[in-house]
């Protein structure tokens, strides 16, 4: 299939996915931030579509979404910005966001546009699997996009297997039952990830929530294919000057190059 | 399945509205409720304790009162279901009593809730004190400033009041914060939602706990008039819990007209309104698909109403279905019309209603009813909490001490 499977065929360890909010810190930051993430050595870019009421996110990501909305970010603007994305961005790009703005945009239209501009997959955390199977999943697949589901330490084995079967690209393992930007006990996370690994799932596993630096990234990667950094990255580019020059040092420090 | 407006299907859908649009982090908590709420509510020991508390603690049944002077003025028969006489001053406690008993049986040690004006927060803090359970109430930072007396009540009852500082710092943000807290405390915490909103099974569960309102109306109306059925049942709708309770046992009675009154704020088209069915589009907020006030880009719009309890950008999925199917009539009343109606009830009947309730009563000036009609209004709450608004926004009316101009 696409860029995500190519990536995981090539690289099974220490895959770094960096989350950034579209239109943050400035409306025009989307592409420059993505480019800086790619050039600093990250493997995947998860692009957050800002929403007024992001239930699964903590205060840092919500604040970045509020700024992006004030900056004038909308899905229309975003797809316009992403039209030229593939001229320079070669890593897999995933759109992450909540159902309501996507529904208003038109679900099929959203998938078509995403596919047209070269997006590889979507994470829609408040789309339940029943509605996915019966209504939305076939539309996502029809446009060649990967759909990535979340699992948590509370998710039963049967359900993990089901969500793995519905997912493609990778499976998003939330490190503990919490919102983004919380501190985690990485030992507990380790045994949970070992359990997931033992299931022999079809998808690679990326760990998210609570990964903030080289130490937590390395810990997460001992029992998974890689990890996702969001809150800590948003904090790193939230300086008063909206200065994107912090990006290379932040990412290189994590991957140790 | 029998066609009914009372309950959703097994996935929580009323028509196309409802469901459980929640992140995976909430799945286990919500699934546990979905699997167990009907079984627990059906247990004889649960029903026994619930009925005893509703009677001895809440003060049920609440009276059904024929408002004589109001009826005479409008040339029809107007009954008021006196939920304002419930302990804590509103219908909210019907639900919190039920949910605390449910939480106890689920083995939960900690209760969280959201609140706008503070009525649901007070009702939750009350039942937590009654059961000796830890209670945390999330309340928008702006609402904490506007509703100081209710914040003090919650604290006196032993609850911790946590300001919601995200987004618009009002009810929808308090709800977001409560949901986030639930995500962070998956094992020991039960979330007592205050209205018929949220992911399945909340809309159905809250509607069932509130349905005691219409069960009593049927019985009381039969005693008073010989017929169980009114011609019209009327209630204000924010999220819609008092309306769900007042409508519930009449929803499948086609001769009874169901009338819901939303808050028009400064006027439906003023840009300062909370009339969700008039202004909303299908959307997803707080875990269910319903009608939602939002921008063309799908961002949730901050509503406006003089009444904090109606100041919500969504509406319960049951009501969205009543609206879309045409079973319910949806009308609205402005801030000013509600103030007029509140003073009218005070001067004609000696009852100071909550501002929310006053929106429902305002409809008497806007729609003509027949002499033989029997209207039942849900008098959802008393107006003590609104005295500062009545004194400021209603200052001119205050100074006209005259029973006869009404």
Contacts between the chains, C-beta under 8 A, distances in Angstrom:
chain1	res1	chain2	res2	distance
A	51	B	298	7.6
A	51	B	299	6.9
A	52	B	167	6.4
A	52	B	299	4.3
A	52	B	300	4.6
A	53	B	167	6.8
A	53	B	172	6.6
A	53	B	173	7.9
A	53	B	176	5.7
A	53	B	285	6.5
A	53	B	286	7.8
A	53	B	300	5.4
A	55	B	22	7.8
A	55	B	23	6.2
A	55	B	176	6.0
A	55	B	179	5.4
A	55	B	180	6.9
A	55	B	183	7.9
A	55	B	286	7.8
A	55	B	287	7.9
A	56	B	23	4.2
A	56	B	25	6.3
A	56	B	183	7.0
A	58	B	180	7.4
A	59	B	166	6.2
A	62	B	166	5.4
A	62	B	167	7.3
A	63	B	166	7.8
A	66	B	167	7.1
A	69	B	299	6.2
A	74	B	297	4.2
A	75	B	297	6.5
A	75	B	298	7.8
A	76	B	297	7.3
A	98	B	284	7.5
A	99	B	21	6.0
A	99	B	284	4.9
A	100	B	283	4.8
A	100	B	284	4.6
A	100	B	285	6.8
A	100	B	292	7.2
A	100	B	294	6.9
A	100	B	298	4.7
A	100	B	300	7.4
A	101	B	297	6.1
A	101	B	298	3.4
A	101	B	299	6.8
A	102	B	298	7.3
A	103	B	282	7.4
A	103	B	283	6.4
A	103	B	284	6.8
A	103	B	298	6.6
A	104	B	281	7.1
A	104	B	283	6.8
A	104	B	294	6.7
A	104	B	296	6.8
A	104	B	297	6.5
A	104	B	298	3.3
A	105	B	297	7.6
A	105	B	298	6.7
A	125	B	23	4.2
A	125	B	24	6.9
A	126	B	21	4.6
A	126	B	22	6.2
A	126	B	23	5.6
A	126	B	284	6.7
A	126	B	287	7.5
A	127	B	21	7.0
A	128	B	19	6.9
A	128	B	20	5.9
A	128	B	21	6.1
A	128	B	22	7.0
A	130	B	11	6.4
A	131	B	19	6.8
A	131	B	21	7.6
A	149	B	24	7.1
A	150	B	23	6.7
A	150	B	24	4.2
A	150	B	25	7.4
A	151	B	24	6.3
A	152	B	24	5.6
A	152	B	25	5.3
A	152	B	27	7.8
A	154	B	25	7.6
A	154	B	27	7.3
A	154	B	28	4.4
A	154	B	186	5.6
A	155	B	24	6.4
A	155	B	27	6.9
A	155	B	28	7.5
A	156	B	28	8.0
A	159	B	27	7.5
A	163	B	24	7.6
A	174	B	24	6.8
A	174	B	25	6.2
A	177	B	25	5.1
A	177	B	183	6.2
A	177	B	184	7.2
A	177	B	186	4.3
A	178	B	25	7.0
A	178	B	183	6.1
A	178	B	184	4.9
A	179	B	25	7.5
A	179	B	180	4.9
A	179	B	183	5.4
A	179	B	184	6.4
A	182	B	184	6.7
